[in-house]
Amino acid sequence: MFTKNKKSRIMKEVQTHEKDTGSPEVQIAILTHRIDELAKHLKKNAKDNHSRRGLLQMVATRKAHMKYLEKKNPKRFNALNKKLGLKK
């Protein structure tokens, strides 16, 4: 379950300033953690196709955010990849 406390802790890790809640870094970090939780769920519940569709949508959204960040600011993109442990 993705609680409010967990979300705020994730945001604090990657915020660019104190009130940052919508920058690409924050959105990518939140999506990454939601994807990880849903992937664990799908390992236990392999036939849950509705959740699988949601997972694929989140992965596509994260990819679009990453593409945008890479185009706008490659330095921030590389730093975020290292912090979250993502591939390109």
N, CA and C atoms as an extended XYZ file, in Angstrom:
264
Properties=species:S:1:pos:R:3:atomname:S:1:resname:S:1:resid:I:1 pbc="F F F"
N         0.833       -1.182        0.000 N   MET     1
C         0.000        0.000        0.000 CA  MET     1
C         0.876        1.244        0.000 C   MET     1
N         0.494        2.202       -0.766 N   PHE     2
C         1.270        3.429       -0.933 CA  PHE     2
C         0.660        4.509       -0.049 C   PHE     2
N         1.232        4.728        1.129 N   THR     3
C         0.668        5.669        2.089 CA  THR     3
C         1.202        7.077        1.860 C   THR     3
N         0.552        8.024        2.521 N   LYS     4
C         0.944        9.425        2.403 CA  LYS     4
C         2.350        9.649        2.970 C   LYS     4
N         2.667        8.969        4.071 N   ASN     5
C         3.988        9.101        4.684 CA  ASN     5
C         5.089        8.570        3.770 C   ASN     5
N         4.819        7.439        3.135 N   LYS     6
C         5.797        6.849        2.230 CA  LYS     6
C         6.048        7.773        1.033 C   LYS     6
N         4.968        8.368        0.535 N   LYS     7
C         5.075        9.272       -0.608 CA  LYS     7
C         5.880       10.517       -0.241 C   LYS     7
N         5.625       11.083        0.944 N   SER     8
C         6.375       12.276        1.349 CA  SER     8
C         7.844       11.954        1.596 C   SER     8
N         8.142       10.760        2.104 N   ARG     9
C         9.542       10.353        2.311 CA  ARG     9
C        10.276       10.222        0.972 C   ARG     9
N         9.584        9.664       -0.015 N   ILE    10
C        10.174        9.523       -1.348 CA  ILE    10
C        10.425       10.891       -1.963 C   ILE    10
N         9.463       11.813       -1.792 N   MET    11
C         9.621       13.154       -2.357 CA  MET    11
C        10.801       13.874       -1.723 C   MET    11
N        10.990       13.732       -0.416 N   LYS    12
C        12.086       14.417        0.269 CA  LYS    12
C        13.452       13.959       -0.241 C   LYS    12
N        13.535       12.724       -0.708 N   GLU    13
C        14.801       12.190       -1.204 CA  GLU    13
C        15.253       12.864       -2.503 C   GLU    13
N        14.309       13.244       -3.348 N   VAL    14
C        14.678       13.731       -4.681 CA  VAL    14
C        14.230       15.159       -4.985 C   VAL    14
N        13.674       15.879       -4.005 N   GLN    15
C        13.197       17.239       -4.249 CA  GLN    15
C        14.333       18.166       -4.650 C   GLN    15
N        14.023       19.110       -5.540 N   THR    16
C        15.014       20.107       -5.928 CA  THR    16
C        14.974       21.307       -4.995 C   THR    16
N        13.804       21.561       -4.355 N   HIS    17
C        13.663       22.600       -3.332 CA  HIS    17
C        12.603       22.141       -2.336 C   HIS    17
N        12.390       22.902       -1.290 N   GLU    18
C        11.555       22.465       -0.170 CA  GLU    18
C        10.111       22.134       -0.545 C   GLU    18
N         9.504       22.926       -1.412 N   LYS    19
C         8.093       22.723       -1.753 CA  LYS    19
C         7.903       22.019       -3.094 C   LYS    19
N         8.908       21.328       -3.556 N   ASP    20
C         8.864       20.645       -4.844 CA  ASP    20
C         8.021       19.376       -4.734 C   ASP    20
N         6.897       19.350       -5.439 N   THR    21
C         6.052       18.158       -5.437 CA  THR    21
C         5.750       17.661       -6.843 C   THR    21
N         6.138       18.403       -7.869 N   GLY    22
C         5.737       18.013       -9.213 CA  GLY    22
C         6.831       18.013      -10.249 C   GLY    22
N         8.077       18.153       -9.836 N   SER    23
C         9.161       18.146      -10.816 CA  SER    23
C         9.282       16.743      -11.419 C   SER    23
N         9.906       16.625      -12.579 N   PRO    24
C        10.057       15.309      -13.196 CA  PRO    24
C        10.768       14.305      -12.278 C   PRO    24
N        11.733       14.777      -11.490 N   GLU    25
C        12.449       13.870      -10.589 CA  GLU    25
C        11.496       13.251       -9.562 C   GLU    25
N        10.637       14.079       -8.986 N   VAL    26
C         9.693       13.595       -7.977 CA  VAL    26
C         8.701       12.619       -8.611 C   VAL    26
N         8.190       12.975       -9.774 N   GLN    27
C         7.214       12.112      -10.436 CA  GLN    27
C         7.830       10.768      -10.813 C   GLN    27
N         9.055       10.784      -11.308 N   ILE    28
C         9.730        9.543      -11.683 CA  ILE    28
C         9.988        8.687      -10.449 C   ILE    28
N        10.413        9.304       -9.349 N   ALA    29
C        10.691        8.553       -8.124 CA  ALA    29
C         9.417        7.897       -7.585 C   ALA    29
N         8.317        8.633       -7.580 N   ILE    30
C         7.057        8.081       -7.083 CA  ILE    30
C         6.594        6.938       -7.984 C   ILE    30
N         6.658        7.144       -9.282 N   LEU    31
C         6.265        6.078      -10.211 CA  LEU    31
C         7.143        4.847      -10.038 C   LEU    31
N         8.427        5.042       -9.822 N   THR    32
C         9.342        3.916       -9.656 CA  THR    32
C         8.958        3.076       -8.447 C   THR    32
N         8.641        3.721       -7.353 N   HIS    33
C         8.261        2.968       -6.156 CA  HIS    33
C         6.904        2.290       -6.323 C   HIS    33
N         5.970        2.938       -7.001 N   ARG    34
C         4.681        2.299       -7.262 CA  ARG    34
C         4.855        1.097       -8.191 C   ARG    34
N         5.734        1.216       -9.171 N   ILE    35
C         6.007        0.115      -10.093 CA  ILE    35
C         6.618       -1.063       -9.345 C   ILE    35
N         7.547       -0.783       -8.436 N   ASP    36
C         8.174       -1.852       -7.654 CA  ASP    36
C         7.141       -2.605       -6.808 C   ASP    36
N         6.250       -1.858       -6.156 N   GLU    37
C         5.222       -2.494       -5.334 CA  GLU    37
C         4.266       -3.329       -6.179 C   GLU    37
N         3.883       -2.813       -7.338 N   LEU    38
C         2.962       -3.543       -8.197 CA  LEU    38
C         3.631       -4.771       -8.803 C   LEU    38
N         4.921       -4.690       -9.082 N   ALA    39
C         5.633       -5.849       -9.615 CA  ALA    39
C         5.674       -6.976       -8.573 C   ALA    39
N         5.863       -6.607       -7.302 N   LYS    40
C         5.830       -7.618       -6.233 CA  LYS    40
C         4.453       -8.266       -6.157 C   LYS    40
N         3.410       -7.452       -6.285 N   HIS    41
C         2.045       -7.968       -6.249 CA  HIS    41
C         1.818       -8.950       -7.400 C   HIS    41
N         2.317       -8.609       -8.577 N   LEU    42
C         2.085       -9.463       -9.743 CA  LEU    42
C         2.883      -10.756       -9.690 C   LEU    42
N         3.973      -10.791       -8.920 N   LYS    43
C         4.696      -12.054       -8.750 CA  LYS    43
C         3.865      -13.046       -7.951 C   LYS    43
N         3.082      -12.525       -6.987 N   LYS    44
C         2.216      -13.392       -6.184 CA  LYS    44
C         0.922      -13.713       -6.920 C   LYS    44
N         0.416      -12.761       -7.697 N   ASN    45
C        -0.879      -12.888       -8.370 CA  ASN    45
C        -0.677      -12.785       -9.880 C   ASN    45
N        -0.175      -13.844      -10.465 N   ALA    46
C         0.227      -13.817      -11.870 CA  ALA    46
C        -0.942      -13.596      -12.832 C   ALA    46
N        -2.144      -13.942      -12.424 N   LYS    47
C        -3.288      -13.836      -13.336 CA  LYS    47
C        -4.055      -12.521      -13.205 C   LYS    47
N        -3.534      -11.595      -12.455 N   ASP    48
C        -4.198      -10.304      -12.254 CA  ASP    48
C        -3.891       -9.381      -13.434 C   ASP    48
N        -4.664       -9.538      -14.493 N   ASN    49
C        -4.392       -8.802      -15.729 CA  ASN    49
C        -4.767       -7.330      -15.636 C   ASN    49
N        -5.699       -6.970      -14.786 N   HIS    50
C        -6.060       -5.567      -14.630 CA  HIS    50
C        -4.901       -4.786      -14.021 C   HIS    50
N        -4.252       -5.370      -13.038 N   SER    51
C        -3.092       -4.713      -12.426 CA  SER    51
C        -1.911       -4.685      -13.389 C   SER    51
N        -1.795       -5.722      -14.202 N   ARG    52
C        -0.709       -5.763      -15.188 CA  ARG    52
C        -0.848       -4.610      -16.183 C   ARG    52
N        -2.078       -4.317      -16.577 N   ARG    53
C        -2.322       -3.211      -17.504 CA  ARG    53
C        -1.934       -1.885      -16.852 C   ARG    53
N        -2.280       -1.724      -15.578 N   GLY    54
C        -1.895       -0.522      -14.848 CA  GLY    54
C        -0.395       -0.391      -14.732 C   GLY    54
N         0.284       -1.509      -14.513 N   LEU    55
C         1.745       -1.506      -14.436 CA  LEU    55
C         2.353       -1.035      -15.749 C   LEU    55
N         1.849       -1.549      -16.848 N   LEU    56
C         2.375       -1.154      -18.156 CA  LEU    56
C         2.136        0.334      -18.428 C   LEU    56
N         1.011        0.856      -17.978 N   GLN    57
C         0.737        2.281      -18.145 CA  GLN    57
C         1.714        3.121      -17.318 C   GLN    57
N         1.987        2.679      -16.089 N   MET    58
C         2.924        3.418      -15.240 CA  MET    58
C         4.331        3.396      -15.824 C   MET    58
N         4.745        2.253      -16.376 N   VAL    59
C         6.065        2.153      -16.983 CA  VAL    59
C         6.167        3.101      -18.176 C   VAL    59
N         5.120        3.167      -18.985 N   ALA    60
C         5.122        4.068      -20.140 CA  ALA    60
C         5.166        5.530      -19.702 C   ALA    60
N         4.436        5.863      -18.652 N   THR    61
C         4.435        7.239      -18.136 CA  THR    61
C         5.808        7.610      -17.602 C   THR    61
N         6.417        6.683      -16.854 N   ARG    62
C         7.758        6.947      -16.316 CA  ARG    62
C         8.760        7.132      -17.451 C   ARG    62
N         8.628        6.329      -18.487 N   LYS    63
C         9.540        6.445      -19.625 CA  LYS    63
C         9.397        7.804      -20.303 C   LYS    63
N         8.173        8.293      -20.416 N   ALA    64
C         7.940        9.606      -21.028 CA  ALA    64
C         8.554       10.712      -20.170 C   ALA    64
N         8.387       10.625      -18.856 N   HIS    65
C         8.992       11.618      -17.955 CA  HIS    65
C        10.516       11.578      -18.048 C   HIS    65
N        11.073       10.385      -18.135 N   MET    66
C        12.532       10.255      -18.217 CA  MET    66
C        13.057       10.807      -19.535 C   MET    66
N        12.323       10.570      -20.599 N   LYS    67
C        12.719       11.095      -21.900 CA  LYS    67
C        12.711       12.625      -21.887 C   LYS    67
N        11.680       13.205      -21.263 N   TYR    68
C        11.579       14.655      -21.145 CA  TYR    68
C        12.751       15.212      -20.336 C   TYR    68
N        13.045       14.597      -19.188 N   LEU    69
C        14.111       15.078      -18.325 CA  LEU    69
C        15.468       14.941      -19.010 C   LEU    69
N        15.670       13.857      -19.740 N   GLU    70
C        16.936       13.661      -20.451 CA  GLU    70
C        17.132       14.731      -21.518 C   GLU    70
N        16.052       15.106      -22.181 N   LYS    71
C        16.139       16.120      -23.230 CA  LYS    71
C        16.382       17.509      -22.635 C   LYS    71
N        15.693       17.823      -21.528 N   LYS    72
C        15.782       19.158      -20.945 CA  LYS    72
C        17.045       19.376      -20.119 C   LYS    72
N        17.449       18.367      -19.344 N   ASN    73
C        18.593       18.542      -18.450 CA  ASN    73
C        19.287       17.195      -18.218 C   ASN    73
N        20.242       16.836      -19.076 N   PRO    74
C        20.911       15.532      -18.958 CA  PRO    74
C        21.642       15.331      -17.635 C   PRO    74
N        22.141       16.405      -17.045 N   LYS    75
C        22.859       16.279      -15.776 CA  LYS    75
C        21.921       15.795      -14.665 C   LYS    75
N        20.744       16.410      -14.572 N   ARG    76
C        19.752       15.986      -13.571 CA  ARG    76
C        19.258       14.573      -13.859 C   ARG    76
N        19.140       14.232      -15.139 N   PHE    77
C        18.710       12.899      -15.542 CA  PHE    77
C        19.696       11.840      -15.056 C   PHE    77
N        20.987       12.087      -15.282 N   ASN    78
C        22.005       11.127      -14.860 CA  ASN    78
C        22.061       10.994      -13.346 C   ASN    78
N        21.918       12.098      -12.633 N   ALA    79
C        21.924       12.063      -11.174 CA  ALA    79
C        20.741       11.249      -10.643 C   ALA    79
N        19.575       11.422      -11.251 N   LEU    80
C        18.392       10.684      -10.820 CA  LEU    80
C        18.538        9.193      -11.102 C   LEU    80
N        19.101        8.854      -12.246 N   ASN    81
C        19.316        7.445      -12.569 CA  ASN    81
C        20.216        6.777      -11.547 C   ASN    81
N        21.274        7.462      -11.144 N   LYS    82
C        22.171        6.901      -10.134 CA  LYS    82
C        21.464        6.750       -8.804 C   LYS    82
N        20.681        7.763       -8.424 N   LYS    83
C        20.003        7.750       -7.126 CA  LYS    83
C        18.962        6.634       -7.043 C   LYS    83
N        18.215        6.426       -8.120 N   LEU    84
C        17.145        5.427       -8.120 CA  LEU    84
C        17.615        4.052       -8.583 C   LEU    84
N        18.806        3.989       -9.169 N   GLY    85
C        19.330        2.714       -9.649 CA  GLY    85
C        18.606        2.204      -10.879 C   GLY    85
N        18.258        3.112      -11.777 N   LEU    86
C        17.550        2.740      -13.001 CA  LEU    86
C        18.515        2.614      -14.162 C   LEU    86
N        18.073        1.851      -15.162 N   LYS    87
C        18.801        1.845      -16.425 CA  LYS    87
C        18.356        3.070      -17.192 C   LYS    87
N        18.887        3.249      -18.370 N   LYS    88
C        18.471        4.403      -19.172 CA  LYS    88
C        17.070        4.350      -19.590 C   LYS    88
